[in-house]
């Protein structure tokens, strides 16, 4: 073996060691960022912890419309979470019933966009693993399915904010995610385009009435009724911009939104189920963070309204969860 070959191998070895050291350093620093900055503020981490210790017989299920819009008060627990589809809601409801076999009153979101195509296609995703809490019982959080895709964005936010991550979302002790934003400050053009895109995305699927999604929704209600609960179906408040955009849809598209409303009304024909249509409850744009979500101010105002409408018999001395931290990622 000549000296040049030996030197080349030595250089390659040094290079590989240096690469491994750099990778280890990046991984260690990313793990620190996730554990020290991201995870403590992560709304899903806090939501799962709240869900796992909730035994209250008064709960709410839904997506971001309920999670951001319903400032629940004890003993009601808001178990809704952003972007949840009906399959995830029904899956969580079964877990809840396994631990709380005698629920009293349950709020279930009843909005047409729950039958949109993109929601049905999402499925359960990684919910079983996330709620199984496997990623917090060992292993590297930075490499978990929750944080690995976000690492670059987390580092950018960390550096941009001067060496810290700071959320603008407040998680209440009862599970609501209070969000900033003010639709009244949007330009007319911005609000119009966003609303059109949003309504198009939310368009219910054709023939959704015979879909697996509709069957899961009916089954979820059946499970709660069989357990002895009263079910309160709620169409959540949306801005007049969103409502007007739906009203201007071509007849064949508008028909699907009307069919969804009829679907919810028909489910409420049984004595254990009621339907509350609050879509037009507010016209003030300053109460919305965007065309179809209430902001913090709107949620605080709407909380007592919905609490009285659905949970009037609930007592303050009923079981309620331990408070969680007020800041979330």
C-alpha positions in Angstrom: 0.0 0.0 0.0 1.6 3.3 -1.0 1.5 6.4 1.1 -1.0 8.3 -1.1 -3.6 5.5 -0.7 -3.1 5.5 3.0 -3.4 9.3 3.2 -6.6 9.2 1.1 -8.2 6.6 3.4 -7.2 8.6 6.5 -8.8 11.7 5.0 -12.0 9.8 4.2 -12.1 8.5 7.7 -11.6 12.0 9.1 -14.3 13.3 6.8 -16.8 10.6 7.9 -16.1 11.2 11.5 -16.6 14.9 11.0 -19.9 14.3 9.2 -21.0 12.0 12.0 -20.1 14.6 14.6 -22.0 17.3 12.8 -25.0 15.1 12.4 -24.9 14.1 16.1 -24.6 17.8 17.0 -27.6 18.8 14.8 -29.7 15.9 16.1 -28.9 16.7 19.7 -29.6 20.4 19.3 -32.9 19.6 17.4 -33.9 17.2 20.2 -33.2 20.0 22.7 -35.3 22.5 20.6 -38.2 20.1 20.5 -38.2 19.1 24.2 -37.3 22.5 25.6 -39.2 24.8 23.3 -41.7 23.1 21.0 -43.3 20.2 23.0 -44.1 22.3 26.1 -46.1 24.6 23.9 -47.6 22.0 21.5 -51.4 22.2 21.5 -51.7 18.6 20.5 -49.5 17.4 23.3 -51.6 19.4 25.8 -54.8 18.2 24.1 -53.8 14.5 24.4 -52.9 15.0 28.1 -56.3 16.7 28.8 -58.1 14.0 26.9 -56.4 11.2 28.8 -57.4 12.5 32.2 -60.9 13.7 31.3 -63.7 11.9 33.0 -66.3 14.7 32.9 -69.7 13.6 31.7 -70.0 16.9 29.8 -67.8 17.1 26.7 -67.6 18.6 23.2 -66.2 17.0 20.0 -65.4 18.7 16.7 -62.7 20.4 14.7 -61.2 23.9 14.9 -64.6 25.6 14.8 -65.4 24.1 18.2 -61.8 24.0 19.5 -61.2 27.7 18.8 -64.8 28.9 19.1 -66.2 27.3 22.3 -64.7 28.7 25.5 -66.1 25.9 27.7 -66.5 26.4 31.4 -66.3 23.8 34.1 -67.5 21.1 34.2 -67.6 21.0 30.4 -64.4 19.9 28.7 -63.7 20.9 25.1 -62.3 17.8 23.4 -62.4 19.3 19.9 -59.1 19.7 18.0 -58.2 21.6 14.7 -58.5 19.6 11.5 -60.2 16.6 13.0 -62.4 14.8 10.6 -65.4 12.7 11.5 -63.3 9.5 11.5 -61.0 11.0 14.1 -63.9 12.4 16.1 -65.7 9.0 16.2 -62.4 7.2 17.1 -61.8 9.6 20.0 -65.5 9.3 21.1 -65.0 5.5 21.5 -61.9 6.0 23.6 -63.8 8.5 25.7 -66.7 6.1 26.2 -64.3 3.4 27.3 -63.3 5.6 30.2 -66.6 7.5 30.8 -69.4 4.9 30.3 -72.1 7.3 31.6 -71.8 10.7 29.8 -74.6 13.1 30.5 -74.5 15.7 27.7 -72.2 15.6 24.6 -71.8 18.4 22.1 -71.0 17.3 18.5 -70.2 19.7 15.8 -72.7 19.7 12.9 -71.2 21.7 10.1 -71.5 20.8 6.4 -67.7 21.1 5.7 -67.2 18.0 7.8 -68.3 16.1 4.7 -65.7 17.7 2.4 -63.5 15.4 0.3 -60.2 16.4 1.8 -61.4 15.5 5.2 -62.7 12.0 4.2 -59.4 11.3 2.5 -57.3 12.1 5.5 -58.5 9.1 7.6 -57.1 8.5 11.1 -53.5 9.3 10.0 -51.2 8.8 13.1 -53.9 9.4 15.7 -53.7 5.9 17.2 -49.9 6.3 17.7 -50.2 9.9 19.0 -52.9 9.1 21.5 -51.1 6.0 22.5 -48.4 8.4 23.7 -45.6 6.2 22.3 -43.4 9.1 21.3 -43.3 10.4 24.9 -42.2 7.1 26.4 -38.8 6.9 24.9 -37.0 7.6 21.7 -36.1 10.9 20.1 -38.9 13.4 19.7 -37.1 15.2 17.0 -37.4 12.1 14.8 -41.0 11.5 15.6 -43.7 11.8 12.9 -45.1 14.9 14.8 -41.9 17.0 14.8 -39.5 15.6 12.1 -41.4 17.4 9.2 -41.4 20.7 11.2 -37.7 20.8 12.2 -36.6 23.4 9.7 -39.7 25.6 10.3 -39.1 25.3 14.1 -35.4 26.4 13.8 -36.4 29.3 11.5 -39.0 30.5 14.0 -36.6 30.0 16.9 -33.9 32.0 15.3 -36.3 34.7 14.0 -37.7 35.2 17.5 -34.3 35.7 19.1 -33.7 32.3 20.5 -37.2 31.2 21.6 -40.5 29.9 20.4 -43.5 31.8 21.5 -47.1 30.7 20.7 -49.9 33.2 20.1 -52.5 30.5 21.0 -53.9 30.2 24.5 -55.1 26.8 25.8 -57.7 27.2 28.5 -58.0 24.8 31.4 -61.1 23.3 29.8 -59.4 22.7 26.4 -60.4 25.6 24.2 -57.7 27.1 21.9 -58.2 30.8 21.9 -56.6 32.4 18.9 -55.7 35.9 17.8 -56.8 37.6 14.5 -59.4 40.1 13.4 -61.3 39.6 10.2 -62.4 43.3 10.3 -58.8 44.3 9.6 -58.6 42.3 6.4 -58.8 44.1 3.0 -62.0 43.5 1.0 -60.0 41.7 -1.7 -58.1 39.5 0.7 -61.3 38.5 2.6 -63.2 37.8 -0.7 -60.6 35.6 -2.2 -59.9 33.7 1.0 -63.6 33.1 1.6 -64.2 31.8 -2.0 -61.2 29.4 -1.7 -62.4 28.3 1.8 -66.0 27.6 0.6 -64.7 25.6 -2.4 -62.4 23.5 -0.1 -65.3 22.9 2.2 -67.8 21.8 -0.5 -69.5 18.6 0.7 -68.9 15.5 -1.4 -71.5 14.5 -3.9 -73.7 11.7 -2.4 -72.0 12.1 1.0 -75.3 10.9 2.6 -74.4 7.4 1.6 -70.7 7.7 2.5 -68.6 5.9 5.2 -68.2 9.4 6.8 -72.0 9.8 7.2 -72.2 6.3 8.7 -69.5 7.0 11.2 -71.2 10.2 12.2 -74.6 8.4 12.7 -72.8 5.6 14.6 -71.0 8.1 16.9 -74.4 9.6 17.9 -75.9 6.1 18.3 -73.0 5.2 20.7 -73.6 8.2 22.8 -77.3 7.8 23.0 -76.9 4.1 23.9 -74.6 5.1 26.7 -77.4 7.3 28.1 -76.2 10.7 26.9 -78.1 13.5 25.4 -76.5 14.8 22.2 -76.4 18.5 21.2 -75.6 19.0 17.6 -74.2 22.5 16.8 -73.6 24.4 13.6 -70.9 26.8 14.7 -70.9 30.6 14.0 -69.3 31.7 10.8 -68.9 35.2 9.4 -71.5 36.8 7.1 -68.8 36.7 4.4 -68.7 32.9 4.5 -72.5 32.6 4.7 -72.9 35.0 1.7 -70.4 33.0 -0.3 -72.3 29.8 0.2 -75.6 31.6 -0.7 -74.1 32.7 -4.0 -73.0 29.2 -5.1 -74.6 27.6 -8.2 -77.7 25.6 -7.4 -76.1 22.2 -7.8 -73.3 23.1 -5.4 -75.6 24.9 -2.9 -77.8 21.8 -2.9 -75.1 19.8 -1.1 -74.9 22.3 1.7 -78.7 22.2 2.1 -78.6 18.4 2.2 -76.1 18.5 5.0 -78.3 20.8 7.0 -81.3 18.5 6.4 -79.1 15.5 7.5 -78.4 17.2 10.8 -82.0 18.1 11.3 -83.2 14.6 10.6 -80.7 13.2 13.2 -82.3 15.5 15.7 -85.7 14.0 15.3 -85.0 11.5 18.0 -85.8 12.7 21.6 -82.2 12.3 22.8 -80.7 14.6 20.1 -81.1 18.3 19.5 -79.8 20.6 16.7 -78.7 24.2 17.3 -78.0 26.3 14.2 -75.7 29.2 15.3 -74.1 29.8 11.9 -75.6 33.3 11.7 -75.2 34.1 15.4 -72.7 36.9 14.9 -72.3 39.5 12.1 -69.5 41.5 13.7 -66.4 40.7 11.7 -64.1 41.7 14.6 -65.3 38.6 16.5 -63.7 36.3 13.8 -60.1 35.4 13.2 -60.9 34.5 9.6 -64.1 34.0 7.6 -65.1 30.7 9.4 -63.5 30.8 12.9 -64.2 32.9 15.9 -61.2 34.6 17.5 -60.4 34.9 21.2 -62.9 37.7 21.7 -65.6 35.9 19.8 -64.9 32.6 21.7 -65.1 34.4 25.1 -68.4 36.0 24.2 -69.9 32.8 22.6 -68.8 30.4 25.4 -71.6 31.2 27.8 -74.1 31.3 25.0 -73.3 27.7 23.9 -72.8 26.5 27.5 -76.4 27.6 28.3 -77.8 26.2 25.0 -76.3 22.7 25.3 -75.2 22.2 28.9 -77.7 24.1 31.1 -78.2 21.1 33.5 -74.4 20.8 34.1 -73.4 21.7 37.6 -70.2 23.4 38.7 -69.5 20.7 41.2 -69.4 17.9 38.6 -66.1 16.3 37.7 -63.8 18.5 35.9 -60.2 18.1 34.7 -57.0 19.4 36.3 -56.0 22.7 34.7 -53.4 22.8 32.0 -50.9 25.5 31.1 -52.3 28.5 29.4 -49.8 28.8 26.6 -49.8 26.4 23.6 -47.8 26.0 20.5 
